[in-house]
Amino acid sequence: MANLLSGNLDFACKSANNALHNFHSFPAKFPPELPRAFILGLTAPLDTVLDPMLGSGTTVLEAFLNDRRAIGFDIDPLALLISRVKTSSPDPEQLSDRGSSVVSRARAALASEPNKLQHDLEGRWDAKTKAFVDYWFLPQTQLELVAIAQEIDRICDLSVKEFLELTFSSIIITKSGGVSLAMDLGHTRPHKVTPVLEGSGAGKANKGKRLRSAVSDFEKRFGTNLRAMRMRPPVGKGADAQVHYGYSQSLPLRDESVDLIVTSPPYASNAIDYMRAHKFSLVWLGHSIEELAKQRTEYIGNERIKRSVDPLPPFSEAVVSEIAGVDQSKGKILHSYFCEIKLVIGEMFRVLRPGKAAIVVVGNSIFRGKSSYTAECLAEIGQSLGFMVPGVNKRNIDRNRRMMPIGNQVDLNSVVQQRMLQEHVIGFYKPC
Ligand SMILES: C[S@@+](CC[C@H](N)C(=O)[O-])C[C@H]1O[C@@H](n2cnc3c(N)ncnc32)[C@H](O)[C@@H]1O
C-alpha cells in the first residue's frame, strides 16, 4: 500500500471506461483511475470492496468492472440512482426502443396536447415545490420536462426506467445549470439568469444563457449514455454490485467482512452542498422541496451543530480550539464534523478484515483563514481507533474534470483556493 500511496495520484490523463463514469455530473467525484489503482493493487477477484459514501459510484463501478464484489451506501437519492444505473445491465436494444419512444411520444404530446400537459404540471407538486420549479424553469421548459417525465413514468422495467431517469436528470444538473435558469450549479450559489431561447433570433451580443430544447437535449444525451452502456466490457461471473441507502456512521454489514474500502467524505462545513444542486432534478423525479430540505440536514459536513461531547484526540482538539478561538460557532461545526467522521472511521475499522486497508480521500476546509487540517486530523482519529497510517499523499485536482466548491476564476494569491485545488489521500491499515 505504501508504494501505491507514494506514487503520482493526480491521474491527469484519461483512460479506459471513463464514458461510463460520465453518465451524470457529480461534485468532487474521483478520477476512476484512483479507486482502480487501489482495487487492482490491494485486492483479488471476488474480494469485497466497500464505499460507505459512494457519491456517483466511482469505486463501486470500478470494483464491479474488475470482477470484485462491490458494496456502496449513501443517503443522497441522486447518488443512489447514478450508482445503481452505472452498475445495472439493462438490455441495450430495449433501452434504445424505450428511449426513442419517450422522445417521440413527448414531442407528440407537446404538439397535440399542451393544455393537458399544463394541467398535469399544476397538479404535480405541493405549493412550495411548484414555487421552486416556477422560479427556476421557464414555462416552455416545464412543459417539455413534464412531457418527458410522464413518458418515463410509464415504463415498467426498473433498470430501463432508471437509466432514462438518470439521462433526464443529467440534462438538468450540469455545471451551467442545464435546462434550468441557474447560471452555475457546479461552483457557486445558483444565480438566476435571463435566458435566450435557441432559435429565437437573439444575436450573439445578447449575453443571456442560451436555453436549448429539453427534449432535444434529452435525445442527444440519451444517445451518448446508450453508446457508453453498449461499450461496457463484460464483467466476470462472480462480480456483483450492491448499492443501498444507508448511513456511513452505522453500516449494516458484518464485522470483518470487507477486503478494501475506497471512499471520500464530504468537505467540512458544507463547502459542497450536494442537495443545493440535486434538488433541481430531484423535484422532477417525485421528491418535494420539504422532504429534500430535511434530507439535507443529515449529510456529514452540513453546518448543524450536534450536541456531542465526544472527545477527539489531542491534535484534532487543538485544531478545533484554534478555530473556536476566532469563531466559536465554526469551532463547534468542525467539532461536529470530526465526531461524525470518527463514527465513520470506527465503522470502517469494524467491517474491515484484519490485514486490510481503507483509502480515504479528503479535501481541506478553511475557517476564517485558518486550516481545518482535515487530513492530519482524520489520520490521528484513525490511529486513535486502532488503524495504522502507512502513508498520506497529496493529489492535485483537475479542475476541468471535476465540479469544485470554488468558482471558475482561480485566484492564485488566495490560500483558500490553492488549498481547495488539492486533496489528501490517506492510507489506513487494520493490523492483524
Ligand atoms: C465526496 S462525495 C463522494 C464522491 C465519490 N467518491 C465519487 O467518486 O463520486 C461524498 C458523498 O457522501 C455522501 N454522504 C454524506 N453524508 C452521508 C452519510 N451520513 N452517510 C452516507 N453517505 C453520506 C454524500 O451524499 C456524497 O454523495
Ligand as a Chemical Component Dictionary entry (heavy atoms), coordinates in Angstrom:
data_LIG
# 
_chem_comp.id                   LIG 
_chem_comp.type                 NON-POLYMER 
_chem_comp.pdbx_formal_charge   0 
_chem_comp.three_letter_code    LIG 
# 
loop_
_chem_comp_atom.comp_id 
_chem_comp_atom.atom_id 
_chem_comp_atom.alt_atom_id 
_chem_comp_atom.type_symbol 
_chem_comp_atom.charge 
_chem_comp_atom.model_Cartn_x 
_chem_comp_atom.model_Cartn_y 
_chem_comp_atom.model_Cartn_z 
_chem_comp_atom.pdbx_ordinal 
LIG C1  C1  C 0  -17.304 13.479 -1.861 1  
LIG S1  S1  S 1  -18.811 12.671 -2.192 2  
LIG C2  C2  C 0  -18.281 11.110 -2.766 3  
LIG C3  C3  C 0  -17.873 11.174 -4.202 4  
LIG C4  C4  C 0  -17.449 9.797  -4.741 5  
LIG N1  N1  N 0  -16.140 9.409  -4.261 6  
LIG C5  C5  C 0  -17.477 9.786  -6.262 7  
LIG O1  O1  O 0  -16.494 9.405  -6.881 8  
LIG O2  O2  O -1 -18.500 10.191 -6.831 9  
LIG C6  C6  C 0  -19.414 12.333 -0.589 10 
LIG C7  C7  C 0  -20.732 11.591 -0.522 11 
LIG O3  O3  O 0  -21.039 11.367 0.866  12 
LIG C8  C8  C 0  -22.444 11.286 0.956  13 
LIG N2  N2  N 0  -22.858 11.392 2.358  14 
LIG C9  C9  C 0  -22.964 12.490 3.129  15 
LIG N3  N3  N 0  -23.372 12.171 4.366  16 
LIG C10 C10 C 0  -23.533 10.814 4.379  17 
LIG C11 C11 C 0  -23.920 9.877  5.380  18 
LIG N4  N4  N 0  -24.254 10.263 6.600  19 
LIG N5  N5  N 0  -23.962 8.572  5.041  20 
LIG C12 C12 C 0  -23.646 8.151  3.779  21 
LIG N6  N6  N 0  -23.272 8.998  2.798  22 
LIG C13 C13 C 0  -23.203 10.313 3.095  23 
LIG C14 C14 C 0  -22.917 12.434 0.075  24 
LIG O4  O4  O 0  -24.264 12.254 -0.284 25 
LIG C15 C15 C 0  -21.953 12.320 -1.094 26 
LIG O5  O5  O 0  -22.534 11.554 -2.108 27 
# 
loop_
_chem_comp_bond.comp_id 
_chem_comp_bond.atom_id_1 
_chem_comp_bond.atom_id_2 
_chem_comp_bond.value_order 
_chem_comp_bond.pdbx_ordinal 
LIG C1  S1  SING 1  
LIG S1  C2  SING 2  
LIG S1  C6  SING 3  
LIG C2  C3  SING 4  
LIG C3  C4  SING 5  
LIG C4  N1  SING 6  
LIG C4  C5  SING 7  
LIG C5  O1  DOUB 8  
LIG C5  O2  SING 9  
LIG C6  C7  SING 10 
LIG C7  O3  SING 11 
LIG C7  C15 SING 12 
LIG O3  C8  SING 13 
LIG C8  N2  SING 14 
LIG C8  C14 SING 15 
LIG N2  C9  SING 16 
LIG N2  C13 SING 17 
LIG C9  N3  DOUB 18 
LIG N3  C10 SING 19 
LIG C10 C11 SING 20 
LIG C10 C13 DOUB 21 
LIG C11 N4  SING 22 
LIG C11 N5  DOUB 23 
LIG N5  C12 SING 24 
LIG C12 N6  DOUB 25 
LIG N6  C13 SING 26 
LIG C14 O4  SING 27 
LIG C14 C15 SING 28 
LIG C15 O5  SING 29 
# 
